[in-house]
Amino acid sequence: MKDNVLFFGWNHPIYGREKTSSEHFGEFVQYLSSLQQNGTIQSFEPVFLNPHGGDINGFFLIKGDGEKLDTLQDSGDWINHIMRANSHLEGFGLIGGVAGELLMQRMELWRKNIPE
């Protein structure tokens, strides 16, 4: 079972790099929109969290076919966006996961492994 979601999260822009972060955010939204239009990803959702004292204040939830997401992460354009984000975002991270039907499959596997 391949991951079918990518969680692209961050805390805040590195101080002094806020303008760069703002510009890159817009470019990344355009990039993801083009990936959605050409069928590489199914959907994406940018989210800003309300202030809460935690270390994640925003994220993109990117959904797609596991094989396509794996291929995407090996592409030069994707790697370039990741490297750029890492240079201007504090607490940047990229995590794979599952949602939808895959989540239910993993939940069933987990239930089978609960000690009685």
matplotlib code that plots the C-alpha trace (Angstrom):
import matplotlib.pyplot as plt

x = [0.0, 1.6, 0.9, -1.9, -1.5, 1.5, 1.4, 3.6, 3.8, 5.6, 5.8, 6.5, 8.8, 12.3, 12.6, 13.7, 12.5, 8.8, 8.6, 10.3, 7.9, 4.9, 6.1, 6.9, 3.5, 1.8, 4.1, 3.6, -0.2, 0.1, 2.4, 0.0, -2.9, -1.1, -0.4, -4.1, -5.1, -2.8, -3.9, -0.6, -2.5, -6.2, -6.4, -4.7, -5.8, -3.7, -4.5, -3.4, -4.0, -5.1, -2.5, -2.2, 1.3, 2.3, 5.0, 2.8, 1.0, 0.2, 0.2, -0.8, -2.7, -2.0, -4.0, -3.3, -2.5, 0.4, 2.4, 2.0, 2.9, 6.1, 7.0, 6.2, 8.6, 11.4, 10.8, 13.2, 10.4, 9.2, 12.6, 13.3, 10.2, 11.2, 14.7, 13.3, 10.7, 13.4, 15.5, 12.8, 10.4, 11.1, 9.9, 9.4, 8.5, 7.1, 5.3, 3.5, 0.3, -3.0, -6.6, -9.8, -10.0, -6.3, -6.9, -9.7, -7.4, -4.6, -7.2, -8.3, -4.6, -4.2, -7.3, -6.1, -2.8, -4.4, -3.5, -6.4]
y = [0.0, 3.2, 6.5, 8.4, 11.8, 14.1, 16.5, 19.5, 21.5, 24.4, 26.5, 30.0, 31.8, 32.3, 35.9, 38.1, 35.7, 36.4, 38.0, 35.0, 32.7, 34.7, 34.6, 30.9, 30.1, 31.6, 29.8, 26.5, 26.9, 27.4, 24.4, 22.2, 23.5, 22.4, 19.0, 18.6, 19.7, 17.2, 14.3, 13.9, 14.6, 14.4, 17.4, 19.7, 21.9, 24.7, 25.3, 28.1, 27.2, 29.7, 30.7, 27.9, 27.9, 24.8, 24.2, 23.6, 26.7, 25.8, 22.9, 21.6, 18.3, 16.8, 13.7, 11.4, 7.9, 6.4, 5.5, 9.0, 10.6, 8.5, 9.6, 13.2, 13.2, 12.1, 14.9, 17.9, 20.5, 18.9, 18.6, 22.3, 23.4, 21.3, 22.7, 26.3, 25.7, 24.3, 27.5, 29.9, 28.0, 27.2, 23.8, 22.6, 18.9, 16.6, 13.4, 10.7, 9.2, 7.5, 8.7, 7.3, 3.6, 3.1, 4.5, 2.0, -0.8, 0.3, 0.6, -3.0, -4.1, -2.2, -3.7, -7.2, -6.5, -5.3, -7.7, -9.4]
z = [0.0, -1.1, 0.5, -1.2, 0.6, 1.1, 4.1, 3.3, 6.6, 8.1, 11.2, 9.9, 7.4, 8.5, 9.7, 6.9, 4.3, 4.5, 1.1, -0.5, 1.3, 0.1, -3.5, -3.3, -1.8, -4.9, -7.2, -5.4, -5.6, -9.4, -9.7, -7.7, -9.8, -13.0, -11.5, -10.7, -14.2, -15.9, -13.5, -11.6, -8.3, -7.5, -5.3, -2.9, 0.0, 1.5, 5.2, 7.6, 11.3, 13.8, 16.4, 19.0, 20.3, 18.3, 15.8, 12.7, 11.5, 7.9, 5.5, 2.1, 2.0, -1.4, -2.5, -5.4, -6.6, -4.6, -7.8, -9.2, -5.9, -5.8, -9.3, -8.5, -5.6, -7.9, -10.4, -10.7, -10.4, -7.1, -5.7, -6.6, -4.7, -1.7, -1.6, -1.9, 0.8, 3.1, 2.6, 3.7, 6.0, 9.7, 10.7, 7.1, 6.7, 4.2, 5.4, 3.4, 4.7, 3.8, 3.6, 2.2, 1.4, 2.2, 5.7, 6.2, 5.1, 7.5, 10.3, 9.7, 9.8, 13.0, 14.6, 13.7, 15.6, 18.8, 21.6, 23.3]

ax = plt.figure().add_subplot(projection="3d")
ax.plot(x, y, z, "-o")
ax.set_aspect("equal")
plt.show()
